[in-house]
C-alpha cells in the first residue's frame, strides 16, 4: 500500500510550524499503514452498489421510508 502524507492544516501559522517540524525531523511526514488489504477495500466499495442493484423498487422505497422515519423521529 502506498504511504500517504499527513494532512496539512489550513492555518498558515500551523502549516509553517508543521513544515519546520518535518524539516527538523521532529515529525514524520508519512501516516502509518492502516493494515487494510487494497483488494478487500475494493470489494467493500462494490457491496453497496451490488445490493442496490439487486433490490426491487418497492424494497428500496421501504428502506428509504424506514431511514427517514428514524432520522426524523423525536427523542
Secondary structure, DSSP 4 states (H G I P E B T S, - for coil): ----BPPPPSSHHHHHHHHHHHHHTSS-SBPPP----HHHHHHHHHHHHHHHHHS-HHHHHHHHHHHHHHHH---
